[in-house]
Amino acid sequence: MEGVRCISSTLIQASSTHKEENQRVELTPWDLCLLLLGPIQKGLLFEDGEISDGNTFVDSLKVSLSRTLHHFPPLAGRLATVEHDDETVSFYVDCNNAGTLFVHAKADGVTVSDVAESVYVPSIVNSFFPLNGLPNYNGITQPLLGVQVTKLVDGVFVGCTINHSVVDGTSFWHFINSWSEISRGSIRLSKLPIFQRSFAFNFDYPIRIPRPSVGEFREDGIVQPPLLQRVFHFSKKNIAKLKAKANAEVRANNISSLQALLSHLWLFIIRNKRLNPDEDVNFGLMIGARPRLRDLPERYFGNASKVGRITMKAKEVQEQSVGGIALEMNKMIATHTEEELRRDFESWIASPKLATMASLVSNLTAMSSSPWFDVYGNDFGWGRPISVRSGLGNKFDGKLTVFCGVEEGSIDVEACLSAETLEAMANDDEFMDKVTI
């Protein structure tokens, strides 16, 4: 496979701005705590299908993107700061229509099958995303959204990089779904975003954080060798088997399909990492706040999630059944009530702490994204995608990125792990028995 070359790069502005020319969107603790981390990077792979020759499809994407940005003004803006006399600083999104980065590129010699059918995700996929290596706080000077349309030999990859201090996974896919909807000719969006912050918590904005915290900004979190990524596909049938087994093992009926699948993955990751049996191992997953807060609408645009974690000894995980692990996961998730989320919100404001990749607990396996996001409904006018991949942002040894599969009810897990662990899992018949090749 050859490299990726840039054909053109430009800034796309919203087709028209709202009446509030300088609309300001405040950042909440859910947003602010992510300033030191990387962006969300997800991309869709399309076969040539009905894509027209030449650059017509690229020009049409630019037009539809501009129209979509009208409804999502923060993504055409920049982060802004205000320094206060008490040695604190506050951040907000300045919806100034400074523009979104749009890159048109070409990957010479790279085919759709190179991306979709390789055992390991080829490293060239990282070059299908713009704004690589930039932490979220760089949104002060850099675009909050970058789009790269990369032409392959027989297809197209549309990669999107969005500042994680401005969106979470729900908002990311809300934007992508809206862009594809407008690209297909819709005049009105079926789901308009909501930017009001009072829905979540009625605190005084802006929220101030200590100025020294900002001085600690640094770039990290880029994947380094020998980490590799592999997509494991789990069919609807095998997921149902895992769920039934997990519930039967602990005589329960409330363990979900996703909890059973994640527990299965964690068990075999720990088994194949060959850790000291007495080492602590951790599993973390994003817990959405939208369904847990009565006043927070699904269309709320911003971050609305919290990381939940369970900790065990490596030997405890290996000795547990999938059902036993899933039950612990289920109990942990249940503790995240509306009251607990509100207490956590207030606690963060009283003592702000910014997350970093360096601060991750050791032996962490963590899930991001969700199988409930609408990935395969994104038709920009030339057919639906055949696959989805993520970029370098926030990757580490143990990161699991979860997507719905192409087939209804199936789930794909993009696992970022050491080469040794992935090879051991591939040779583990008990694990691979549940994976669809």
Residue, then its C-alpha position, 0 to 999 in steps of 0.5 A: m500500500e502506498g501513502v496518502r496525498c492531499i489534493s486540496s484543503t480548505l475551510i468550510q463555513a456554515s451556509s448562514t449564521h443564526k441571529e446570535e452572531n456571536q452565539r456562545v456555548e458554555l462548557t460543562p464539567w463533562d466537557l472541561c475534564l476532556l481538554l487534555l485528551g484527544p478528539i473523537q475520530k470515526g470514519l466510514l468506508f464506502e464502495d464506489g457504488e453510485i459515486s460519480d466520476g471526477n470531483t463532483f461528489v466532493d463538491s456536493l459534500k462541501v455544500s451539504l457540510s456547509r448547510t449542516l453547519h448552519h444547524f451545528p454552529p459550535l462545530a464551525g467555531r473555536l474554543a475561547t478562554v477568559e482569564h479571571d482575577d482569581e487565578t482561574v480560567s474559563f472555556y466556552v465555544d465561540c460560534n464565530n463561523a471561523g470554519t471547519l477543515f475539509v481535506h480531499a485526499k487520495a490513497d494511491g494503491v489502497t483498495v476497499s478490501d485492504v481496509a475492510e478485510s485485513v486481519y489487523v487494521p492497516s496503519i494507513v487508516n490513521s492517515f484517513f483522518p485530519l487533525n491527528g495528534l492535536p489535544n482538545y485544548n488546541g481548539i482555541t486555534q484549530p478547527l473543532l471539526g475536521v473532515q477528510v474524504t479519501k479516494l481509494v482505488d475502488g471506494v471512498f473513506v470519509g473520516c471525521t475528527i471532532n473535538h471531544s470537549v465539544v461532543d461525545g459519541t451521541s453528539f458525534w453521530h447526531f452530526i454525522n447522521s444529520w450531514s448524511e440526511i442533508s446530503r440526500g436532499s433533506i431540507r429540514l432535519s429530523k432531529l435538531p440539536i439542543f445547545q442549552r446547558s440549563f437542562a443538565f444542571n442549573f449552575d452559574y456559568p462559566i465554570r472556572i478551573p485553576r489556571p495552573s491546570v491549563g499550564e500543564f497542557r501537553e500532547d500525549g495519547i498517540v498509539q505507539p508500536p507494538l500496539l495493533q488493532r483488530v476488529f472482532h465480529f460477533s453475530k446476533k446468534n452468538i451474542a444471544k448465546l453469551k447473554a443466555k449463558a451469563n444470566a443462567e450462570v448467576r440465575a439472573n435475567n437482567i444482564s444485557s447482551l452488551q454486558a455479557l459481550l464485554s465481560h466475555l472480552w475482558l475475561f479473555i483479554i486478561r487470560n491472554k495478557r498473562l499478568n501476575p495473578d495478584e495484579d489489579v485489573n480494571f474495566g471502564l465504560m462510558i455511562g450515558a447521562r441522557p437516559r438517567l437525567r429527567d431533564l436532559p433531552e436525547r438531542y442535547f449537544g455536548n458531552a453527557s457521560k461518565v466513566g464507570r469502573i470495576t476493579m478485580k485481581a487478575k486471578e479473580v477475573q480468570e476464575q469468574s464466569v462471564g456471568g459473574i463478571a457481567l453481574e459486577m458490571n451490572k451492579m456498578i452501572a446501577t449505582h449511576t443514578e441521577e442523584e449520583l451524577r448530580r453529586d459527581f457534577e458538583s464535586w468536580i466543580a468544587s475540585p476540578k481535575l482534567a483527565t490525561m492519558a498518563s493518568l489512566v489506571s494500570n491494566l485498564t480495559a475500557m469500552s468507548s462508543s456504542p452499538w446503538f449509534d446509527v452507523y450504517g444508515n449514513d447514506f450521503g447519496w451513493g449508498r450505505p457504508i460497508s464498514v467503520r473504523s476509528g482513528l488514533g485519538n485516545k488509543f491505548d493498550g486495552k481500548l475497545t471501540v464498539f460499533c453495531g455490525v452490518e448485520e442487524g443485531s451483530i456487534d463489531v469490537e475494534a480492539c487496540l492491544s499489544a501484538e502478543t495479546l491479539e495473537a494469543m487471543a486469535n489462537d484461543d479456541e474458546f474465545m474465537d468460537k464466539v467470533t465470526i470470521 
